[in-house]
Amino acid sequence: LIDDAIVYVDKIEHPATMRMWSRIGRAVPLHTSSVSKAILAGLEPELRDRLIARCEFEQHTDQTITTREAFLAELRVTAERGYATDLGEFEPLVHCIGIPVPRSSGVDAAVSVTTIQASPDVDALRGLVPRLATAAKAIAADLGHRG
């Protein structure tokens, strides 16, 4: 979270030739990204609502969340299960799982894994949640969080 935007600050590309939309320094579409959902689900309501109020809920695919109410429901689910998903919501063949990076003063960062829809399948991607959570905790520790 940088000012009033969620921005990609680092990325590790797979050596395959297919490239994803995300780019370092580019703002994240709030309603379609697993990292934005992971961050927004952990924000205090006032800041979360201010950010969401500026969201236009543009439809990118048939899976895109296009209403504030549906997006808030998705954030509740995200907060309850501890991770966020993007299952073809911005790019039709792209699936992502995002985990918030914990801090003593809340959430302002997240880490995610992105894959093409066909490989692995969604259940296999969800199976990466424990490893992704470990990575998020390691990043938090490197940033000085002692939670």
N, C-alpha and C positions, 0 to 999 in steps of 0.2 A: 504494500500500500504506500504509494508516494503521492502526497497531497490528496487529491480527490480521484485518483486513478489507481488501478492495479496494473503494474507494468512488469513485463518479463525482464529479469535482471541477469539471468544466466540460462544456458541451455547446453545440453550435451546431445549432439546429433548422432544417430545411428549411421554407420558407414554406408547404408543402402542409398540408392539413388533417389528415392522418394523423399521430398521435403515437406514439412508441415508449414502451416500459415504462421505460426508463432515466430517472432523475431525478438532478439534482445533489444530493449528500449521501446518496444511497441506496447501500447496499452491493450489490455485484455477486454474483450466484450464481456461485460459483467454477467449477463444472463445465459451465456453459452459455455463458459470456461469452468473446468473443475477447480482450478486454482482460485478463481474469483469467488466461487461458491464456498470453498473451504475457508477463505478469509472472511467473507461476509457473514457466514454462519456463526463466526466467533466474535464479531464486532458488537460493541454496545449498540442498543437499538437506535439511538439518535444519529450516530454516524452512519450506520447501515442504511437507515431510512433516507438520509440525505443523499447518499450515493445512489440508491435505487431510484429516487425521485428523478434523477437525470437520465435514467435508462429508457431508451425508446422501444425496447423489446422487438427489435427488427427480426423478422423471420428469415433464417438462412437455410434451413432444411425443414423437412416434415417433422423432425423431432424437436425443433427449437421451442423453448418456453416463450410464449408471447404475451403473457399477462402478468401484472404485478402479483396478483393473488396466487397464481400457480407458482411463481418464482419464490414467494414467501413460504409456500408449502414445501417446496424443494429444499429451501434453506433449513426448515425445521427438521426434515428427514436427514439432511446432511449433518446437522448438529447432533441428532440422536445417535447416528451410526458412527460418527467420527471421521467420515471421509466423504468426498464429493465425487460426482461422476459427470462426464460429458459423453453421452452415448450417441454420437452423430448429430449433435445439436448445432455445431458451426460448420463442420465439414462432414459430408454424409458417410464417409468410410472411416472416420477417425473416432476412436474411443480413448478417454482419459480417466484416470483416477487421481484425485488430489487430496493431500493431507495437509492440515495446517501445521506450521512450525510454531511450537509453543514458546511463549514468553511470559515472564512474571506479570507483565502489564497487559495481557490480552494477546490478540492475534494480529499480525500485520504482514505475514508472509506464509507461503505454502509451497509445497513441492509436488510434482506430478510425474506420472508415467503416461506416455502416449503410445498408442499402437494403431495399426490398421485393423479395421473391423474383422477381417477374416482370420487374423493370426496375431495373438491368440484370441480365443473367443472371450466373451464377457466374463464368464465364470473363471477362466484362467487369469484374466486381468484382475478380477477381484481377489484372487489368490495372492496377488502381489501386495495387498494392503499391509500385512505385517512387516514386510521388508521396507516398504515405503515409509511406514510409521517409524521404523528404526532409523532410516535416513533422515527424516524430519527431526527426530530427537537429537541425532548427531550434529545436524546443522545448528539446532538451538544451542547445544552445549558449546560448539565452536564460537557462537555469538555471545556466550557468557551466561546463558540461562541455566540456573541450577535448580529446576523444578522437580 
